Amino acid sequence: MKSYRRLDKELQIKIDEAVEKLGLDPWRRDLDVKKLHGEYKGYYRLRIGEVRLIYTIDRENGLVYIDALAHRGGAYK
């Protein structure tokens, strides 16, 4: 992802760690996850500092699909 490469290394490491945890268990309580509503119904938001990771969960196959990674203001546009 182009937006990922533009982030500083420290934030990239935090994102990598959060994504790894998410992949192991998408319903972890120690991550700042919120179920989205409205036009984003079926999506989840993972907050990592000022960055938002928007994703969906394929429960049948046990997969997490990352749809967007953006700073807070641009994540939902």
PyMOL Python script that loads the backbone (N, CA, C, O; Angstrom):
from pymol import cmd

cmd.read_pdbstr("""\
ATOM      1  N   MET A   1       0.840  -1.178   0.000  1.00  0.00           N
ATOM      2  CA  MET A   1       0.000   0.000   0.000  1.00  0.00           C
ATOM      3  C   MET A   1       0.884   1.239   0.000  1.00  0.00           C
ATOM      4  O   MET A   1       1.819   1.358   0.792  1.00  0.00           O
ATOM      5  N   LYS A   2       0.574   2.137  -0.886  1.00  0.00           N
ATOM      6  CA  LYS A   2       1.358   3.363  -1.001  1.00  0.00           C
ATOM      7  C   LYS A   2       1.307   4.173   0.291  1.00  0.00           C
ATOM      8  O   LYS A   2       2.330   4.698   0.732  1.00  0.00           O
ATOM      9  N   SER A   3       0.125   4.281   0.904  1.00  0.00           N
ATOM     10  CA  SER A   3       0.000   5.077   2.122  1.00  0.00           C
ATOM     11  C   SER A   3       0.819   4.476   3.270  1.00  0.00           C
ATOM     12  O   SER A   3       1.302   5.210   4.132  1.00  0.00           O
ATOM     13  N   TYR A   4       0.977   3.165   3.288  1.00  0.00           N
ATOM     14  CA  TYR A   4       1.772   2.493   4.318  1.00  0.00           C
ATOM     15  C   TYR A   4       3.240   2.869   4.188  1.00  0.00           C
ATOM     16  O   TYR A   4       3.900   3.169   5.183  1.00  0.00           O
ATOM     17  N   ARG A   5       3.745   2.855   2.977  1.00  0.00           N
ATOM     18  CA  ARG A   5       5.164   3.160   2.750  1.00  0.00           C
ATOM     19  C   ARG A   5       5.513   4.597   3.116  1.00  0.00           C
ATOM     20  O   ARG A   5       6.673   4.896   3.400  1.00  0.00           O
ATOM     21  N   ARG A   6       4.543   5.476   3.114  1.00  0.00           N
ATOM     22  CA  ARG A   6       4.788   6.890   3.442  1.00  0.00           C
ATOM     23  C   ARG A   6       4.876   7.147   4.947  1.00  0.00           C
ATOM     24  O   ARG A   6       5.322   8.214   5.368  1.00  0.00           O
ATOM     25  N   LEU A   7       4.459   6.186   5.750  1.00  0.00           N
ATOM     26  CA  LEU A   7       4.462   6.358   7.202  1.00  0.00           C
ATOM     27  C   LEU A   7       5.861   6.139   7.762  1.00  0.00           C
ATOM     28  O   LEU A   7       6.688   5.462   7.151  1.00  0.00           O
ATOM     29  N   ASP A   8       6.119   6.727   8.945  1.00  0.00           N
ATOM     30  CA  ASP A   8       7.432   6.520   9.560  1.00  0.00           C
ATOM     31  C   ASP A   8       7.550   5.075  10.050  1.00  0.00           C
ATOM     32  O   ASP A   8       6.546   4.404  10.290  1.00  0.00           O
ATOM     33  N   LYS A   9       8.774   4.617  10.191  1.00  0.00           N
ATOM     34  CA  LYS A   9       9.060   3.212  10.512  1.00  0.00           C
ATOM     35  C   LYS A   9       8.422   2.775  11.832  1.00  0.00           C
ATOM     36  O   LYS A   9       7.928   1.653  11.940  1.00  0.00           O
ATOM     37  N   GLU A  10       8.431   3.650  12.825  1.00  0.00           N
ATOM     38  CA  GLU A  10       7.856   3.308  14.127  1.00  0.00           C
ATOM     39  C   GLU A  10       6.363   2.987  14.002  1.00  0.00           C
ATOM     40  O   GLU A  10       5.878   2.023  14.594  1.00  0.00           O
ATOM     41  N   LEU A  11       5.646   3.795  13.233  1.00  0.00           N
ATOM     42  CA  LEU A  11       4.221   3.558  13.024  1.00  0.00           C
ATOM     43  C   LEU A  11       3.998   2.309  12.175  1.00  0.00           C
ATOM     44  O   LEU A  11       3.042   1.569  12.406  1.00  0.00           O
ATOM     45  N   GLN A  12       4.863   2.071  11.206  1.00  0.00           N
ATOM     46  CA  GLN A  12       4.759   0.852  10.396  1.00  0.00           C
ATOM     47  C   GLN A  12       4.882  -0.393  11.275  1.00  0.00           C
ATOM     48  O   GLN A  12       4.165  -1.373  11.074  1.00  0.00           O
ATOM     49  N   ILE A  13       5.781  -0.349  12.238  1.00  0.00           N
ATOM     50  CA  ILE A  13       5.962  -1.486  13.151  1.00  0.00           C
ATOM     51  C   ILE A  13       4.704  -1.700  13.986  1.00  0.00           C
ATOM     52  O   ILE A  13       4.269  -2.838  14.168  1.00  0.00           O
ATOM     53  N   LYS A  14       4.112  -0.614  14.497  1.00  0.00           N
ATOM     54  CA  LYS A  14       2.871  -0.721  15.271  1.00  0.00           C
ATOM     55  C   LYS A  14       1.753  -1.318  14.422  1.00  0.00           C
ATOM     56  O   LYS A  14       0.983  -2.154  14.896  1.00  0.00           O
ATOM     57  N   ILE A  15       1.668  -0.887  13.170  1.00  0.00           N
ATOM     58  CA  ILE A  15       0.644  -1.410  12.263  1.00  0.00           C
ATOM     59  C   ILE A  15       0.887  -2.893  12.008  1.00  0.00           C
ATOM     60  O   ILE A  15      -0.049  -3.691  12.048  1.00  0.00           O
ATOM     61  N   ASP A  16       2.132  -3.264  11.749  1.00  0.00           N
ATOM     62  CA  ASP A  16       2.475  -4.673  11.514  1.00  0.00           C
ATOM     63  C   ASP A  16       2.067  -5.546  12.702  1.00  0.00           C
ATOM     64  O   ASP A  16       1.495  -6.621  12.524  1.00  0.00           O
ATOM     65  N   GLU A  17       2.365  -5.078  13.905  1.00  0.00           N
ATOM     66  CA  GLU A  17       2.028  -5.836  15.111  1.00  0.00           C
ATOM     67  C   GLU A  17       0.517  -5.971  15.268  1.00  0.00           C
ATOM     68  O   GLU A  17       0.020  -7.045  15.610  1.00  0.00           O
ATOM     69  N   ALA A  18      -0.215  -4.885  15.020  1.00  0.00           N
ATOM     70  CA  ALA A  18      -1.674  -4.915  15.146  1.00  0.00           C
ATOM     71  C   ALA A  18      -2.298  -5.835  14.101  1.00  0.00           C
ATOM     72  O   ALA A  18      -3.232  -6.577  14.406  1.00  0.00           O
ATOM     73  N   VAL A  19      -1.790  -5.793  12.880  1.00  0.00           N
ATOM     74  CA  VAL A  19      -2.318  -6.649  11.812  1.00  0.00           C
ATOM     75  C   VAL A  19      -2.036  -8.117  12.127  1.00  0.00           C
ATOM     76  O   VAL A  19      -2.871  -8.981  11.862  1.00  0.00           O
ATOM     77  N   GLU A  20      -0.877  -8.395  12.684  1.00  0.00           N
ATOM     78  CA  GLU A  20      -0.555  -9.773  13.065  1.00  0.00           C
ATOM     79  C   GLU A  20      -1.531 -10.275  14.132  1.00  0.00           C
ATOM     80  O   GLU A  20      -2.031 -11.397  14.038  1.00  0.00           O
ATOM     81  N   LYS A  21      -1.801  -9.448  15.143  1.00  0.00           N
ATOM     82  CA  LYS A  21      -2.768  -9.816  16.184  1.00  0.00           C
ATOM     83  C   LYS A  21      -4.157 -10.011  15.585  1.00  0.00           C
ATOM     84  O   LYS A  21      -4.874 -10.948  15.939  1.00  0.00           O
ATOM     85  N   LEU A  22      -4.523  -9.121  14.680  1.00  0.00           N
ATOM     86  CA  LEU A  22      -5.829  -9.190  14.025  1.00  0.00           C
ATOM     87  C   LEU A  22      -5.969 -10.483  13.232  1.00  0.00           C
ATOM     88  O   LEU A  22      -7.034 -11.101  13.227  1.00  0.00           O
ATOM     89  N   GLY A  23      -4.902 -10.886  12.569  1.00  0.00           N
ATOM     90  CA  GLY A  23      -4.921 -12.122  11.797  1.00  0.00           C
ATOM     91  C   GLY A  23      -5.084 -13.359  12.664  1.00  0.00           C
ATOM     92  O   GLY A  23      -5.690 -14.344  12.242  1.00  0.00           O
ATOM     93  N   LEU A  24      -4.547 -13.309  13.873  1.00  0.00           N
ATOM     94  CA  LEU A  24      -4.666 -14.442  14.791  1.00  0.00           C
ATOM     95  C   LEU A  24      -6.061 -14.531  15.398  1.00  0.00           C
ATOM     96  O   LEU A  24      -6.602 -15.622  15.582  1.00  0.00           O
ATOM     97  N   ASP A  25      -6.642 -13.361  15.708  1.00  0.00           N
ATOM     98  CA  ASP A  25      -7.981 -13.325  16.304  1.00  0.00           C
ATOM     99  C   ASP A  25      -8.617 -11.971  16.013  1.00  0.00           C
ATOM    100  O   ASP A  25      -8.310 -10.993  16.695  1.00  0.00           O
ATOM    101  N   PRO A  26      -9.504 -11.893  15.006  1.00  0.00           N
ATOM    102  CA  PRO A  26     -10.104 -10.609  14.628  1.00  0.00           C
ATOM    103  C   PRO A  26     -11.016  -9.999  15.690  1.00  0.00           C
ATOM    104  O   PRO A  26     -11.425  -8.845  15.558  1.00  0.00           O
ATOM    105  N   TRP A  27     -11.340 -10.749  16.737  1.00  0.00           N
ATOM    106  CA  TRP A  27     -12.230 -10.236  17.779  1.00  0.00           C
ATOM    107  C   TRP A  27     -11.499  -9.976  19.085  1.00  0.00           C
ATOM    108  O   TRP A  27     -12.105 -10.015  20.156  1.00  0.00           O
ATOM    109  N   ARG A  28     -10.211  -9.713  19.004  1.00  0.00           N
ATOM    110  CA  ARG A  28      -9.410  -9.436  20.201  1.00  0.00           C
ATOM    111  C   ARG A  28      -9.942  -8.213  20.929  1.00  0.00           C
ATOM    112  O   ARG A  28     -10.393  -7.250  20.308  1.00  0.00           O
ATOM    113  N   ARG A  29      -9.885  -8.262  22.231  1.00  0.00           N
ATOM    114  CA  ARG A  29     -10.352  -7.135  23.048  1.00  0.00           C
ATOM    115  C   ARG A  29      -9.248  -6.109  23.315  1.00  0.00           C
ATOM    116  O   ARG A  29      -9.534  -4.992  23.745  1.00  0.00           O
ATOM    117  N   ASP A  30      -7.994  -6.480  23.064  1.00  0.00           N
ATOM    118  CA  ASP A  30      -6.902  -5.556  23.367  1.00  0.00           C
ATOM    119  C   ASP A  30      -6.582  -4.621  22.205  1.00  0.00           C
ATOM    120  O   ASP A  30      -5.650  -3.823  22.300  1.00  0.00           O
ATOM    121  N   LEU A  31      -7.338  -4.705  21.109  1.00  0.00           N
ATOM    122  CA  LEU A  31      -7.168  -3.796  19.979  1.00  0.00           C
ATOM    123  C   LEU A  31      -8.324  -2.804  19.968  1.00  0.00           C
ATOM    124  O   LEU A  31      -9.427  -3.130  20.407  1.00  0.00           O
ATOM    125  N   ASP A  32      -8.079  -1.609  19.474  1.00  0.00           N
ATOM    126  CA  ASP A  32      -9.116  -0.575  19.414  1.00  0.00           C
ATOM    127  C   ASP A  32      -9.927  -0.769  18.134  1.00  0.00           C
ATOM    128  O   ASP A  32      -9.697  -0.094  17.130  1.00  0.00           O
ATOM    129  N   VAL A  33     -10.881  -1.702  18.186  1.00  0.00           N
ATOM    130  CA  VAL A  33     -11.699  -2.062  17.024  1.00  0.00           C
ATOM    131  C   VAL A  33     -13.117  -1.553  17.230  1.00  0.00           C
ATOM    132  O   VAL A  33     -13.656  -1.595  18.336  1.00  0.00           O
ATOM    133  N   LYS A  34     -13.705  -1.077  16.153  1.00  0.00           N
ATOM    134  CA  LYS A  34     -15.084  -0.606  16.195  1.00  0.00           C
ATOM    135  C   LYS A  34     -15.804  -1.117  14.952  1.00  0.00           C
ATOM    136  O   LYS A  34     -15.278  -1.031  13.842  1.00  0.00           O
ATOM    137  N   LYS A  35     -17.002  -1.646  15.141  1.00  0.00           N
ATOM    138  CA  LYS A  35     -17.827  -2.078  14.017  1.00  0.00           C
ATOM    139  C   LYS A  35     -18.445  -0.829  13.393  1.00  0.00           C
ATOM    140  O   LYS A  35     -18.999   0.013  14.099  1.00  0.00           O
ATOM    141  N   LEU A  36     -18.348  -0.712  12.077  1.00  0.00           N
ATOM    142  CA  LEU A  36     -18.847   0.476  11.399  1.00  0.00           C
ATOM    143  C   LEU A  36     -20.299   0.288  10.962  1.00  0.00           C
ATOM    144  O   LEU A  36     -20.787  -0.837  10.852  1.00  0.00           O
ATOM    145  N   HIS A  37     -20.977   1.405  10.715  1.00  0.00           N
ATOM    146  CA  HIS A  37     -22.396   1.394  10.368  1.00  0.00           C
ATOM    147  C   HIS A  37     -22.631   2.208   9.102  1.00  0.00           C
ATOM    148  O   HIS A  37     -21.690   2.735   8.509  1.00  0.00           O
ATOM    149  N   GLY A  38     -23.885   2.307   8.698  1.00  0.00           N
ATOM    150  CA  GLY A  38     -24.241   3.107   7.523  1.00  0.00           C
ATOM    151  C   GLY A  38     -23.687   2.502   6.255  1.00  0.00           C
ATOM    152  O   GLY A  38     -23.803   1.297   6.032  1.00  0.00           O
ATOM    153  N   GLU A  39     -23.081   3.336   5.417  1.00  0.00           N
ATOM    154  CA  GLU A  39     -22.546   2.844   4.146  1.00  0.00           C
ATOM    155  C   GLU A  39     -21.364   1.897   4.345  1.00  0.00           C
ATOM    156  O   GLU A  39     -20.953   1.215   3.407  1.00  0.00           O
ATOM    157  N   TYR A  40     -20.816   1.851   5.560  1.00  0.00           N
ATOM    158  CA  TYR A  40     -19.694   0.960   5.863  1.00  0.00           C
ATOM    159  C   TYR A  40     -20.134  -0.274   6.660  1.00  0.00           C
ATOM    160  O   TYR A  40     -19.314  -0.925   7.305  1.00  0.00           O
ATOM    161  N   LYS A  41     -21.419  -0.586   6.612  1.00  0.00           N
ATOM    162  CA  LYS A  41     -21.940  -1.754   7.317  1.00  0.00           C
ATOM    163  C   LYS A  41     -21.182  -3.003   6.854  1.00  0.00           C
ATOM    164  O   LYS A  41     -20.983  -3.206   5.656  1.00  0.00           O
ATOM    165  N   GLY A  42     -20.766  -3.825   7.798  1.00  0.00           N
ATOM    166  CA  GLY A  42     -20.000  -5.023   7.484  1.00  0.00           C
ATOM    167  C   GLY A  42     -18.495  -4.813   7.581  1.00  0.00           C
ATOM    168  O   GLY A  42     -17.722  -5.766   7.498  1.00  0.00           O
ATOM    169  N   TYR A  43     -18.085  -3.561   7.757  1.00  0.00           N
ATOM    170  CA  TYR A  43     -16.663  -3.231   7.885  1.00  0.00           C
ATOM    171  C   TYR A  43     -16.334  -2.961   9.348  1.00  0.00           C
ATOM    172  O   TYR A  43     -17.210  -2.666  10.161  1.00  0.00           O
ATOM    173  N   TYR A  44     -15.058  -3.070   9.654  1.00  0.00           N
ATOM    174  CA  TYR A  44     -14.548  -2.759  10.981  1.00  0.00           C
ATOM    175  C   TYR A  44     -13.429  -1.741  10.840  1.00  0.00           C
ATOM    176  O   TYR A  44     -12.788  -1.631   9.794  1.00  0.00           O
ATOM    177  N   ARG A  45     -13.210  -0.993  11.930  1.00  0.00           N
ATOM    178  CA  ARG A  45     -12.146  -0.001  11.962  1.00  0.00           C
ATOM    179  C   ARG A  45     -11.186  -0.361  13.089  1.00  0.00           C
ATOM    180  O   ARG A  45     -11.601  -0.597  14.223  1.00  0.00           O
ATOM    181  N   LEU A  46      -9.916  -0.401  12.764  1.00  0.00           N
ATOM    182  CA  LEU A  46      -8.873  -0.607  13.767  1.00  0.00           C
ATOM    183  C   LEU A  46      -8.101   0.698  13.878  1.00  0.00           C
ATOM    184  O   LEU A  46      -7.532   1.177  12.897  1.00  0.00           O
ATOM    185  N   ARG A  47      -8.083   1.267  15.069  1.00  0.00           N
ATOM    186  CA  ARG A  47      -7.375   2.527  15.288  1.00  0.00           C
ATOM    187  C   ARG A  47      -5.970   2.234  15.790  1.00  0.00           C
ATOM    188  O   ARG A  47      -5.772   1.501  16.759  1.00  0.00           O
ATOM    189  N   ILE A  48      -4.997   2.832  15.100  1.00  0.00           N
ATOM    190  CA  ILE A  48      -3.593   2.721  15.498  1.00  0.00           C
ATOM    191  C   ILE A  48      -3.058   4.147  15.510  1.00  0.00           C
ATOM    192  O   ILE A  48      -2.579   4.647  14.493  1.00  0.00           O
ATOM    193  N   GLY A  49      -3.141   4.792  16.657  1.00  0.00           N
ATOM    194  CA  GLY A  49      -2.759   6.201  16.744  1.00  0.00           C
ATOM    195  C   GLY A  49      -3.679   7.048  15.883  1.00  0.00           C
ATOM    196  O   GLY A  49      -4.899   6.975  16.023  1.00  0.00           O
ATOM    197  N   GLU A  50      -3.113   7.843  15.000  1.00  0.00           N
ATOM    198  CA  GLU A  50      -3.895   8.697  14.101  1.00  0.00           C
ATOM    199  C   GLU A  50      -4.270   7.988  12.801  1.00  0.00           C
ATOM    200  O   GLU A  50      -4.887   8.586  11.919  1.00  0.00           O
ATOM    201  N   VAL A  51      -3.897   6.721  12.685  1.00  0.00           N
ATOM    202  CA  VAL A  51      -4.153   5.955  11.462  1.00  0.00           C
ATOM    203  C   VAL A  51      -5.339   5.026  11.682  1.00  0.00           C
ATOM    204  O   VAL A  51      -5.508   4.462  12.763  1.00  0.00           O
ATOM    205  N   ARG A  52      -6.158   4.874  10.645  1.00  0.00           N
ATOM    206  CA  ARG A  52      -7.296   3.964  10.685  1.00  0.00           C
ATOM    207  C   ARG A  52      -7.113   2.889   9.634  1.00  0.00           C
ATOM    208  O   ARG A  52      -6.776   3.177   8.486  1.00  0.00           O
ATOM    209  N   LEU A  53      -7.337   1.655  10.034  1.00  0.00           N
ATOM    210  CA  LEU A  53      -7.279   0.520   9.133  1.00  0.00           C
ATOM    211  C   LEU A  53      -8.717   0.010   9.001  1.00  0.00           C
ATOM    212  O   LEU A  53      -9.328  -0.383   9.995  1.00  0.00           O
ATOM    213  N   ILE A  54      -9.253   0.015   7.790  1.00  0.00           N
ATOM    214  CA  ILE A  54     -10.619  -0.432   7.536  1.00  0.00           C
ATOM    215  C   ILE A  54     -10.535  -1.834   6.949  1.00  0.00           C
ATOM    216  O   ILE A  54      -9.786  -2.072   6.002  1.00  0.00           O
ATOM    217  N   TYR A  55     -11.304  -2.760   7.510  1.00  0.00           N
ATOM    218  CA  TYR A  55     -11.200  -4.145   7.054  1.00  0.00           C
ATOM    219  C   TYR A  55     -12.535  -4.870   7.166  1.00  0.00           C
ATOM    220  O   TYR A  55     -13.464  -4.401   7.823  1.00  0.00           O
ATOM    221  N   THR A  56     -12.607  -6.019   6.512  1.00  0.00           N
ATOM    222  CA  THR A  56     -13.757  -6.912   6.609  1.00  0.00           C
ATOM    223  C   THR A  56     -13.254  -8.279   7.064  1.00  0.00           C
ATOM    224  O   THR A  56     -12.072  -8.599   6.938  1.00  0.00           O
ATOM    225  N   ILE A  57     -14.166  -9.066   7.589  1.00  0.00           N
ATOM    226  CA  ILE A  57     -13.829 -10.407   8.062  1.00  0.00           C
ATOM    227  C   ILE A  57     -14.642 -11.418   7.268  1.00  0.00           C
ATOM    228  O   ILE A  57     -15.867 -11.322   7.200  1.00  0.00           O
ATOM    229  N   ASP A  58     -13.963 -12.377   6.675  1.00  0.00           N
ATOM    230  CA  ASP A  58     -14.606 -13.499   5.990  1.00  0.00           C
ATOM    231  C   ASP A  58     -14.677 -14.633   7.011  1.00  0.00           C
ATOM    232  O   ASP A  58     -13.734 -15.411   7.161  1.00  0.00           O
ATOM    233  N   ARG A  59     -15.793 -14.712   7.698  1.00  0.00           N
ATOM    234  CA  ARG A  59     -15.945 -15.688   8.791  1.00  0.00           C
ATOM    235  C   ARG A  59     -15.872 -17.129   8.286  1.00  0.00           C
ATOM    236  O   ARG A  59     -15.330 -18.002   8.963  1.00  0.00           O
ATOM    237  N   GLU A  60     -16.416 -17.371   7.105  1.00  0.00           N
ATOM    238  CA  GLU A  60     -16.424 -18.727   6.545  1.00  0.00           C
ATOM    239  C   GLU A  60     -15.018 -19.285   6.378  1.00  0.00           C
ATOM    240  O   GLU A  60     -14.745 -20.432   6.730  1.00  0.00           O
ATOM    241  N   ASN A  61     -14.133 -18.459   5.836  1.00  0.00           N
ATOM    242  CA  ASN A  61     -12.773 -18.899   5.533  1.00  0.00           C
ATOM    243  C   ASN A  61     -11.741 -18.446   6.565  1.00  0.00           C
ATOM    244  O   ASN A  61     -10.562 -18.783   6.455  1.00  0.00           O
ATOM    245  N   GLY A  62     -12.183 -17.685   7.565  1.00  0.00           N
ATOM    246  CA  GLY A  62     -11.271 -17.221   8.598  1.00  0.00           C
ATOM    247  C   GLY A  62     -10.234 -16.234   8.097  1.00  0.00           C
ATOM    248  O   GLY A  62      -9.081 -16.262   8.528  1.00  0.00           O
ATOM    249  N   LEU A  63     -10.646 -15.353   7.179  1.00  0.00           N
ATOM    250  CA  LEU A  63      -9.718 -14.381   6.592  1.00  0.00           C
ATOM    251  C   LEU A  63     -10.103 -12.959   6.965  1.00  0.00           C
ATOM    252  O   LEU A  63     -11.276 -12.653   7.182  1.00  0.00           O
ATOM    253  N   VAL A  64      -9.101 -12.100   7.034  1.00  0.00           N
ATOM    254  CA  VAL A  64      -9.302 -10.670   7.254  1.00  0.00           C
ATOM    255  C   VAL A  64      -8.804  -9.955   6.009  1.00  0.00           C
ATOM    256  O   VAL A  64      -7.666 -10.159   5.586  1.00  0.00           O
ATOM    257  N   TYR A  65      -9.658  -9.112   5.415  1.00  0.00           N
ATOM    258  CA  TYR A  65      -9.293  -8.346   4.221  1.00  0.00           C
ATOM    259  C   TYR A  65      -9.130  -6.878   4.596  1.00  0.00           C
ATOM    260  O   TYR A  65     -10.075  -6.249   5.073  1.00  0.00           O
ATOM    261  N   ILE A  66      -7.951  -6.339   4.384  1.00  0.00           N
ATOM    262  CA  ILE A  66      -7.700  -4.926   4.652  1.00  0.00           C
ATOM    263  C   ILE A  66      -8.113  -4.141   3.417  1.00  0.00           C
ATOM    264  O   ILE A  66      -7.599  -4.361   2.320  1.00  0.00           O
ATOM    265  N   ASP A  67      -9.058  -3.213   3.616  1.00  0.00           N
ATOM    266  CA  ASP A  67      -9.597  -2.434   2.509  1.00  0.00           C
ATOM    267  C   ASP A  67      -8.984  -1.047   2.393  1.00  0.00           C
ATOM    268  O   ASP A  67      -8.877  -0.508   1.291  1.00  0.00           O
ATOM    269  N   ALA A  68      -8.581  -0.466   3.512  1.00  0.00           N
ATOM    270  CA  ALA A  68      -8.028   0.887   3.461  1.00  0.00           C
ATOM    271  C   ALA A  68      -7.137   1.132   4.667  1.00  0.00           C
ATOM    272  O   ALA A  68      -7.339   0.564   5.740  1.00  0.00           O
ATOM    273  N   LEU A  69      -6.158   1.981   4.466  1.00  0.00           N
ATOM    274  CA  LEU A  69      -5.275   2.453   5.524  1.00  0.00           C
ATOM    275  C   LEU A  69      -5.084   3.937   5.272  1.00  0.00           C
ATOM    276  O   LEU A  69      -4.548   4.332   4.237  1.00  0.00           O
ATOM    277  N   ALA A  70      -5.521   4.758   6.215  1.00  0.00           N
ATOM    278  CA  ALA A  70      -5.440   6.204   6.003  1.00  0.00           C
ATOM    279  C   ALA A  70      -5.402   6.926   7.341  1.00  0.00           C
ATOM    280  O   ALA A  70      -5.762   6.372   8.380  1.00  0.00           O
ATOM    281  N   HIS A  71      -4.957   8.179   7.289  1.00  0.00           N
ATOM    282  CA  HIS A  71      -5.029   9.013   8.479  1.00  0.00           C
ATOM    283  C   HIS A  71      -6.489   9.236   8.821  1.00  0.00           C
ATOM    284  O   HIS A  71      -7.363   9.135   7.960  1.00  0.00           O
ATOM    285  N   ARG A  72      -6.740   9.533  10.055  1.00  0.00           N
ATOM    286  CA  ARG A  72      -8.089   9.624  10.605  1.00  0.00           C
ATOM    287  C   ARG A  72      -9.069  10.379   9.716  1.00  0.00           C
ATOM    288  O   ARG A  72     -10.167   9.882   9.465  1.00  0.00           O
ATOM    289  N   GLY A  73      -8.713  11.535   9.245  1.00  0.00           N
ATOM    290  CA  GLY A  73      -9.633  12.358   8.462  1.00  0.00           C
ATOM    291  C   GLY A  73      -9.976  11.798   7.095  1.00  0.00           C
ATOM    292  O   GLY A  73     -11.052  12.082   6.570  1.00  0.00           O
ATOM    293  N   GLY A  74      -9.082  11.006   6.503  1.00  0.00           N
ATOM    294  CA  GLY A  74      -9.315  10.518   5.152  1.00  0.00           C
ATOM    295  C   GLY A  74      -9.735   9.067   5.061  1.00  0.00           C
ATOM    296  O   GLY A  74      -9.926   8.552   3.959  1.00  0.00           O
ATOM    297  N   ALA A  75      -9.881   8.399   6.179  1.00  0.00           N
ATOM    298  CA  ALA A  75     -10.155   6.959   6.162  1.00  0.00           C
ATOM    299  C   ALA A  75     -11.535   6.618   5.640  1.00  0.00           C
ATOM    300  O   ALA A  75     -11.735   5.529   5.102  1.00  0.00           O
ATOM    301  N   TYR A  76     -12.492   7.520   5.785  1.00  0.00           N
ATOM    302  CA  TYR A  76     -13.872   7.185   5.438  1.00  0.00           C
ATOM    303  C   TYR A  76     -14.345   7.880   4.178  1.00  0.00           C
ATOM    304  O   TYR A  76     -15.548   7.973   3.934  1.00  0.00           O
ATOM    305  N   LYS A  77     -13.419   8.368   3.378  1.00  0.00           N
ATOM    306  CA  LYS A  77     -13.796   9.086   2.148  1.00  0.00           C
ATOM    307  C   LYS A  77     -13.678   8.186   0.952  1.00  0.00           C
ATOM    308  O   LYS A  77     -13.952   8.611  -0.170  1.00  0.00           O
TER     309      LYS A  77
END
""", "prot")
cmd.dss("prot")
cmd.show_as("cartoon", "prot")
cmd.util.cbc("prot")
cmd.orient("prot")
